C-alpha cells in the first residue's frame, strides 16, 4: 500500500473514469460514490505530480499527458490482474 492509498485501486478508478468519460458512470460501474472516484483521481494525480484528466460539466477526459501515461501503464496493469 502506498502512503496515498492502494495503488491498484487508484489505477482502477482512473481506468474506469477513462472508459466511462464520467465520474458518475465510473462510480456506478465501481459501485462507489462519485465523490470517492473524484478524491481518488485527485490522489493519483497528486502522487504522480501531473494532471491526468480535464474535468468539466460534461464529464472527464484524459489530458495529453494523461493519455501518454495511460498507454504506458495500461499494459503493466492488465498483466497484474
Secondary structure, DSSP 8 states (H G I E B T S, - for coil): -BTTB-HHHHHHHHHHHHHHSSHHHHHHHHTS-HHHHHHHHHHHHHHHTS--EEEETTEEEE-HHHHHHHHHHHHHHHHH-
